[in-house]
Amino acid sequence: MNKSELIDAMAADAGITKAAAKLALESFLGNVGSTLKGGGRVSLVGFGSWSVSNRAARDGRNPQTGDTIKIAAKNVVKFKAGADLEGSVN
């Protein structure tokens, strides 16, 4: 399912226009992004939670040449599925 298919499904399920569903989805994504950027955590009970973790700098290898390269430290987003979501796919 891509973004436009999700918008269509949300509009049909909620009985709202596609424009309203698109606005709601974009608001959700924007708020999740800004919360994570600020170092916060987003948790939807039963669905899952998003958090930011710091990945330390490390040495890596170029697979084509075998040369050692430096990989910079960076923040990464992690998602942990909730029990209801895990149960629905098993």
C-alpha positions in Angstrom: 0.0 0.0 0.0 1.4 3.4 -1.0 0.5 6.8 0.4 -2.3 7.5 -2.1 -3.9 4.1 -1.5 -3.7 4.7 2.3 -5.4 8.1 1.8 -8.2 6.5 -0.2 -8.7 3.8 2.5 -8.7 6.3 5.3 -11.3 8.4 3.4 -13.5 5.4 2.8 -13.3 4.1 6.3 -13.9 7.5 8.0 -16.5 8.7 5.5 -14.6 11.9 4.8 -13.2 13.4 1.6 -9.8 12.4 0.2 -8.6 15.9 0.8 -9.5 15.7 4.5 -7.8 12.3 4.8 -4.7 13.6 3.1 -4.6 16.5 5.5 -5.0 14.2 8.5 -2.2 11.9 7.3 0.2 14.7 6.5 -0.5 16.2 10.0 0.2 12.9 11.6 3.4 12.4 9.7 4.5 15.9 10.4 3.9 15.7 14.1 5.6 12.3 14.4 8.6 13.8 12.5 8.9 16.9 14.6 8.5 15.0 17.9 11.3 12.6 16.9 13.5 15.5 15.7 13.1 17.1 19.1 14.3 13.9 20.7 10.9 12.7 21.8 9.1 9.4 21.5 5.8 8.6 19.9 3.7 5.7 21.2 0.4 4.4 20.0 -0.7 1.7 22.4 -1.3 -1.5 20.6 0.2 -0.3 17.3 3.8 0.5 18.2 6.3 3.2 19.1 8.9 5.3 17.3 12.0 6.5 19.0 15.4 8.0 18.0 18.6 6.2 18.8 22.2 7.4 18.2 24.4 5.1 16.0 28.0 5.6 16.9 30.8 6.3 14.3 32.5 3.1 13.2 34.8 1.6 10.6 33.3 -0.2 7.7 34.5 -1.8 4.5 33.9 -0.9 0.9 32.6 -4.2 -0.6 34.0 -3.5 -4.0 37.6 -2.7 -3.0 37.8 -4.0 0.6 39.2 -0.7 1.7 38.4 0.5 5.3 36.2 3.5 5.4 34.9 5.7 8.2 31.1 5.7 8.8 29.9 8.8 10.6 27.8 8.8 13.7 24.1 9.5 13.1 20.6 9.4 14.6 18.3 6.7 13.4 14.6 6.2 13.8 13.5 2.9 15.4 10.0 1.4 15.4 8.9 -1.3 17.8 5.6 -2.9 16.9 2.9 -3.2 19.6 1.3 -6.5 20.7 -1.9 -5.8 18.8 -0.1 -5.2 15.5 2.2 -8.2 16.0 -0.9 -10.4 16.7 -2.7 -9.2 13.6 0.0 -10.4 11.3 0.6 -13.8 12.9 
